[in-house]
Amino acid sequence: MVITLGLLILALGLYVSERIPVEVASIGLLVVMMVAFHLLPVQGPDGRNLLSPEILLSGFGNPALLTVMALLVVAEGLNRTGTLDRLVDGVGNLRLSPSVLAALALAVVCVTSAFINDTPVVVMFLPVFQALAMRAGHGSSRLMMPLSFAAILGGMTTLIGSSTNLLVSSALISQGLPGLEFFQQTPMGVWVAAVGFIYVVFVMPRLLPKGESGGLGGGGGGGKQFVSQCVVAAGSALDGAQAAAGRFRQLPDITVHLIVRDGESVFPPYDDVVLTAGDVLMIAGSRKALTETAARYPGLLSVPEIHDDDDDEAPVPRPAVPTVEQVMVEAMVPPTSRFTGFSVEQLGLNRYHNLVVLGLERRARMMRGPTAGLRLQAGDVLLLMGRDNDIETLRRDRDLVVISGSAGLLPRVHHAKTAGLLFLAMLGLSATGVLPIAIAAIGVAVLLVALGALTARQAIGAIDAKIVLLVGNALALGQAMEATGAAAFLAKALLLIMGDVGPWVAVVAFFGLVSLITNVLSNNATAVLFTPIAVGLARQLGVDPHLFAITVIIAANCSFITPIGYQTNLLVMGPGHYRFIDYAKAGLPLTLLLWATFAIGAKVVWGL
């Protein structure tokens, strides 16, 4: 027991200090446990070592850990296919007042994060909240932290809302108890989240720094504007498209500057203009808009290359590579480039590098006229599409500088409906009890790869090794605490400190302890390490251990006081221009409010 408690303190210290990477500390502690309990075995009634290497390593095969891994793959599939983009865009485009729109967007985030991991939800809604801040005329600091907190609150309401919830359920199973049901935590979770949501919407923005008006990434909200062109092919989505209010429904968020038809230019406004095959459109849009258009209509966008022997032929864009595994990247023309003064059609990127030029961005002015004939200038940025290995080849070319960090995979929007239906099927099967969440999640993850919505490499890349090793070590430590009696010892010590109290006081005090620790330790580590203590405490009091497990879930999700408590807090720290103290100013009152709300819920909802 002394060895186990020493390892627990060491684990807490290493995880908090982060002087050693979490994955290194986790695997190191696991090795120490295996060696220690092999040399000093903990024998059970039958003489078998209760902490053999096989038992300590069994956490890596735990169904809940495998479920977390599968859900990370599913979330990656939803993100890669753009399944939720329409939902995100729909919220951002509603014609409501900024304050009402912000509250509605936060509600959508809260509900969505109840069924999807918080991190991808925050990533998807970041540009929406930046646009909302621009519309409201104040800095993004007023909305970024509420975005993160709303996602965290929603995540505590269902079993799959957060990896923390599944890990607590897993720790229960490792203690020989039934795991949590899909909606078992929902009554208490919704009660706490609802009160917290009211605070996030109406109180928190007043506590946050005002920031600079319009101070969003890039300073312009919409980002860089690339000019491009597309040719309307017979039978394509644009063939027969009619303008409405000067815009074409098939090209959302894209401005059509010019239409060239039979050698004649048609300028806006395009009242009642109907596109026909052969029309050449000169367009402009952000990278996001062009990326979505290129993914939705493969081959539509590309600046044509005209060979010397076919100058008289109509320029026809030809996509360089199939739509599978394409990468979008930005490349700048440096001052020393030999391409300065070249037209885009003379670059030969399609022929020699197997890359397609989707657009051209020039900060000096908005360009009009055929994109293929534009003469390049130093500082121009090309938006390119091609295979990853072709992009790597281009990096060795000093005449075009690939901008670091600009690479991004082309979304597979043609799989968006499939990914959405599989996700809904997973929710339905697991929520109704037809299939356990582990089987449903793993099955959907496999189907996403099998149907081509994700590649095997993308699926593997979606699994966070840090989480896997952290959870594997924490589950092993939990087993050691149970087998050596350390969990029961700590539970008795807590009861001794609190005195002769009833279950209500005990569970409320325990909530306060866990909610404090989770802000200096990761929420996942806090959840798994404190679940065995919660089970021991419940047994000492004669209370259902599942109530204390749910207490751990909700308290471990109260990571509001520091940016290091939860990953989404770190995600919004940069866009919101926050300091460390800003989280304490806005998060500490929320934590205290949720503590009081939980105390009332323990009486009303659970009847303790």
N, C-alpha and C positions, 0 to 999 in steps of 0.2 A: 504493500500500500504506500509506503514511504517513497519507493522508487516511482510509482505511478504519479503520485502528487508532485514529486520533483519534476517529472517529465511534463506534467500539465503546466506548471509554472514556467518551465523553460520554453514550452510551446507558445504560451501567451507572450512571453518576453520577445521571442524571435519574431512572432507575427506582428507585434505592435511596432517594434523598432525597424523592421524590414531592412536590417543591415545585411542580412542574407536573403537572397530571393526566396519567396514563399515555397516554390516547388523544391528547392534544394533543402530548406529547413524541414519540409514535410517528409521527404524521402529519407533524410538523415535521421530524423526522430524515429521513423518506422524501423530503420535498420537497428538503431539502439534498442528499441523495444524487443525486436526479434532475438537479438543476442542476449539481452538481459534475462528474458523469460525462458530462453532455452537453457541458460546456465543455472538459473534459479526458477525452476518450473513451479507454476501454481497448480497444484494437484486437486482434482475434483474428488468426489466420493468414490469413484471407480478407479482412482489412481491415474487418470488421463490428464495430461497437461491442458488446462483450460485456455492457455495463451500460447499455443503452439504456432509456428510460422504459418501453417495452413489457416488457422483461425484468424490470426492478425491480418493476413492478406485477403481474407474473404470479403472485406469491404469493397474491394475493386470489382467484385462480381455482384454487389448489392443491387437489387432491382431498382431502387430509387436513384442510385447514382447513374445507372444505365439509362433511366428515364430522363434525368437531367441532361445527359449527353445527347439523347435522341431529340429532346425538345430544343436544344441549341441548334441541331441540324434543321429541324422543322422551321424555327425562326429564321435561320439563314435562307431557307428555301422561299419563305414568304418575302423576305427582303430582296433576294436576287431576282425573283420573278415580278416584283413590283405589285404584288397582290393587294397591298393596302394603300397604294399610291392614290387611287381614286377617292378613298375615304379621306386621306390627308388633304388632297387638293380640294375636295368638296367642302371640308370645314374652312379651309383658307379662303375660298371664293364666295362664301355667304355674304350677302349684303346686310350686315347688322352693325350696330355701333361697336367700336373697338372693345369696350368693357364687356358687353354681352357676348361678343364673339370669343373673347379670351376665356370667359367662364365656360362657354359651350365647348371650346377646344380642350380645356382642362378636364371637363367631364368625359369627353370622348377618350382622352388619354387614360383616365382613371378606369373606365370600363374596359378598354382594350387591354390594359396591362393586367387585368384579372385573368386573362386567358393566354397572353403572350409574355415572354420574358421582358422585364422592364427595359433592358438596355436597347434592343432594337426599336422598341416603341419610342424611346426618347430620341434616338438617332433619326427616325423617320419624321418626327414632329419638330425637330429643331428649326428647319427652314420656315415652317408654318409660323412658329412663334416669333422668329425674327421678322417676318413680314407683318405680323400683328403689331409688333413694337413699332415698326416703321409707320404703320397706318395710324397708330395712336399718338405718334409724335414724341415718344419718349424712348429712353435707352432700353436695350434688351435685358438689362439687369432686373427690370421689374417683372419679367416673365420667365426667365431661364430657370431660376431656382424653383418657382412654383411648378414648372413642367416636370422637373425631377421628382419633387415631393408628391405630386399627383400620381405619377407612375408607381412610386413606392407604396402609396396608400392603396391603390387598386390591386397591387400584387399580393397584399395580405388577405384577400377575400376568398380565394379559392386555392385548392391544392396545387394547381399548376401555375399560379400567378407569379411565383418566385421560386428560384432554385432552393432558397432557404426552407420553404414549406416542405418540399419533397425530401430534403435532407433530414428534417425533424421526423417525418414519417418513417424514413429509413432507419434512423436511430431507434425509434420505437420498436421496429421489427427486430433489430439486433438485440434489443432487451427482452425479446420473447413475447412482445405484445402485438396486437393487431395494428396495422398501419392506419393512418387517417383516411376517412372517406373523402370523396371529391368535394362535397359541400359541408363537411363537418365543422369547419372553422368559419363558415360564411356568416352565421348570425352575429357572432362577436366581431368578426372582421368588418362586416358592413357597418355595424354600429360605430366602431372606432374610426373607420375610414370616412364615414359621413361627417362626423364632427370635425375631423381633421381637414376634410375638403372645404368645409365652410371657412375655416381659418385660412387655408391656402388662398382662397378666392378673394376674401373680403379684408383680411387683416395683414397677411404677409407682405403684399406689395407696398404697404405703407412703411414697413420696417426695412425695406431693401434700399440700397443706394439708387438715386435717380439716374445716374449715368448720363452719357451724352446722347442727345436727341439724334436719332439716326445712326448711332454708333454701332453698327452691325458689321459683321465680317465683310470686308471689302468695301464698306462704306456706302454701298449703293443698293443693298438689298437684293437686287436682281442679279448681281454678279456681272461678269464680262459678257459682252454681246458678240457672238460670232456671226459673220455673214456666210451664207452658203447658197446653193441653188439646187433645184431638183427638176427633173423632167417628168412630165405626166405621161405615164405609159398607158397604152390601151388596156382597158379592163382593170386598171389599178384602183385603189381606194379614192384617188383624186380625180379619176376620169368621171366627169359629170358632176363634180362637186360645185355647189352654188354658194356664193358669198352671202353672208347675212351680217348686216351692219358693218360691212367692209372687211369681215374676217371669215375664214374657212374653218368649219367645225372640225375637220380632219387634222388641222394643224393648230392645236391649242397652245397658247403662250408663245406663238411664233408670229412675227410680223412679216407680211408679204410686201416688199418694197416695190417690186416691178414684175410684170408678166410680159414675156416676149412671145408673141404669137405671129407666126409666118413673117418673121423679121421686123415686125412692128411692135413698139412698146406700148403697154397699157399701164397707166399709172393709177394709183388710188385716188379717190375712193372706188372700191369695186362693187358698186351697187348692181345687184342682179347679174354679176359676171358668172358664167358657167365655164369651168375648166374643161378643156378637150385634150385628147391625146396629142402629144407633141409640144404642148405649152411648156415653156421654161420659166420657172419661178425663181426670182431673186429674193431670198428670205434672210431674216435675222432672228436670233434667239439665244437664250442662255445655253450653257453647256447641258444643263439638266433637260431643257426643252428639246434640244437637238438629239440628245441621247435617247430620250423616250420615243421620239419620232423615228429615229434609226432602228430602234428595237421593234417598234410596232409595225413599221413598213420596211422590211429588209431590202436594201438595194435602192431605196428611193433617194437618199441623200448621198451625193458625192460630187466633187468638182471634177468634170471630165478632163481627160488628157487627150489632146488631138495630135495625131501623128502628122508628119510632114506630107505623107502621101494620101491623107484623107481629109485635107483642110475643107474640102467642099461638102463633106458629109456632116450630117447633123450630129452634134456632140451627144453621145449616149453614155451615161454613167454606168460603169460596170463594177460591182462590188468585188473587192480583191479576194476576199476569203468567205467561206460559209459563215452563217450566223452563229455557229457553235464556238464558244470560248473566244469571243472577240473582246479586245481591250480598247478602251478609249484613253487617249493620252494627249497632252498638250506639248508642243515643241516650238521653241522660240528661234527666230532668225537672228543670230548674233551679228554685231557690226562687222566682224571679219569674214562673214559667210560669203562664199562665191555665188550663193543663190540671190544675193541682193540685186534687184533689177530684173530677176527672172519673173515670168508669169507662173501661176500655179500649174498650168498645163505643161510647162517645160521642166518641172521638177523630176518627173519620171518616178515618183514614189510608188505608183501602182505597178509599173513594169519592173522596177529594180528592187524594191523593198516589199512588194506585196501589201502595201498600205493604201488606204483610201483617205483622201482629204475631205473631211466633212464640213469644215468651216474655217474662216479666217477672221482674226480679231485684230483690230488696229485702234489703239486708244486715242489717236489724234483726231479722228473724225469717223462718222458713219459713211461707209462706202456704198455707192450705187453702181449699177452696171453689171455686166456678166462677170461672175466671180472667177472663172477660169482665166480671164485675160488680165486680172489685176497684177500689177507689178509689186513684188515683195519689197518691203523696206525693213531696215534693221529695227528690231523690237516687235515685229509682227509675230503673232502666235497662231499656229495652225492646230486645229483640232483633228486628230488622226484616229483611224480605226484599223486594227489588224490583230494578228495573233501575237501572243506574248513573246515568242522567240523572235518574231520580226521586229517588235519594239526594241528588244534587247540588241539586235543587230544595228538598229538605227542609233542607239546610244553611242556607238563607236564612231559615228559620223560627226565631225566637228562643225559641219556647215549647218546643222540643226541641233539645238540643245534641248533634249527631252527634259521637261520641268519635273524636278523631283517631287514625288508625292501626288502627281496629277493623274496617275494611272488608275483606271477603274473599269471593272468588267461591265460589258453591255448587258442590261437586264434581259432576261428571257421572258418577255411579256406574253409570248404565245403559250406559256405554261402557267400564267397567272390564275386562270380559272381552275385548272387542275389542282394547283397548290391550294387554292382557297377551298375547294370541295373536299380535298383530303383533310385539311385542317378542321373543317366543320364536322366531318365524319369522326375524326379523332375525339373532338369534344363530345359529340353525341354518344359515341360508344362508351367512353369512359364515364361520363356524367350519369348515364342510365344504368351503369353496372354491367352492361353486356360484355365488355372487355376491361380488364385492369388497365390502368393508365400506362403501365410499363409496356404491355403488349401493343396497345393502340399507338403509343408514341414511336416505339421502335419500328412497328409496321409502316407507319406513315413516312418515317425517315428513309426506310429502305425503298419505298415506292417512289419517293421524290427523286432518288438517284436512278432507280430503274427506268423511270419515265423520262429522264433527261432534264428535269427541272434543275437539278444540281449535278455537278460532276463528283466523282468520288473524292477528288482532291479538295474541292470546296467543302464537302461534307466533313472530311477529316479536319480541315482547317477551322471549321466552326466550333470544334470541340476544344475548350480551353484546358490545356494541360495543367494549369495552375489549380483550377477547380478540382480536377480529377485527383491530383496528388494530395491536395489539401483535405479533401473529403475522405480519401482512403486512409490517410494518417489519423484524421479526427475520429473516424469510426473505429479504428484499431485502438485508439486511446480511450474511447468510450467503452469498448469491450474490456480493456484492462481495468478501468475504474469500476466496472460492475463486478468483474471476477475477483478483484483484490479487496473489494469492500470500500474502495475510496469514495464512490458515489454515495453510499449509505452514510459514511463518516461525515462527508460534507453536508449532507442533508440534516443529520443530527446536529452538526455544528451551527447551521443556520437556525434551526429550531431553538437551540440553546441560547443563541444571541437574541432571538426575537422573544424568547420567554414562552410562557404558556398562552399561546394565541390559537385562534381558530383558523380554519381553512381560508376564510376571506382575507384576513390580515396577512397570512403567509403568502397567498398567491399575489396579492397587491405588492407586498414588499419584494417578492421575487421578480415581478415585472419591472420594478424600479431598478433593481440590480442589473438585470439583463439589458435593459434599455440604455443604461450607462456604459456597460462594457462594449456593446455593439458599436459605439461611436469611436472606440480606439482600437478595436479588433474588427476583422471583417465579419459581416453579418453571417456568412456561411459558417465560419469557424465558431462564432459565438453560439449559433444554433446547435451545431453538432456537439460541442463540448459541454453545453449546459443541459442538453436533453437527459443524459443519464442522471444528473443531479436532480432535475425536475421529477423524474420517475421515482427516485429514492425519496424525495420530499413528499410526493403524493402518497406513497406507500406508508410513510411514517404517520401521515395525517389520516389515512384511510379514505382518500379521495380518488376519484377516477383519474389515472395518470394522463389520459387524453386531454383533460382540462389544463393541466400544467404544461403539456406539450404545445397546446394552442397558445398558451401564455408565452412560451418561448418564441413561437413563430411571430406573434404580433410585436413583442418587445424587441426581438432581433431585427425586425424591419423598421424600427424607430431610429434609423440612422440619419438623423437630421442635424445634429449639432456640429459635425465636422465633415469636411469634404472627403476624408479618407474612409468614412464609414460605409459608403455605398458607391459603386462604380458610376452610377448615373450622376451623382453629385460632382464627380471629377469631370464628367463629360460636359457639364454646363458651366464649369468654373471659368473656362477661357471665354466662351461666347458671352457670358454674363459679366465678365470683368470683375469677378468677386475676389475678396480677400478671405483669409481663413476666418477672421472674426465675423464676417457677414453671415456665415452659417450658424454661428453661435447666437447671434442677435435674432435671427428669424427661426432657427431650429429649436433652441432651448425652450421658448414658450410653447411651441407645438408639442414637444416631448412631454412637458409638464401637463399640458392640456389632455393629451392622449392617455397619460397615466391616470389622471382623474376620471376620464371617460371610461377607461377600462375598469377602474374601481367600481364605478356605478354599474357597468355591464356585468361584472362578476356577481353583483347582488341581484340585478333584474333579469339578466339573460340566463345565468347559470343557477341562480338561487342559492349561492353560498352564504 
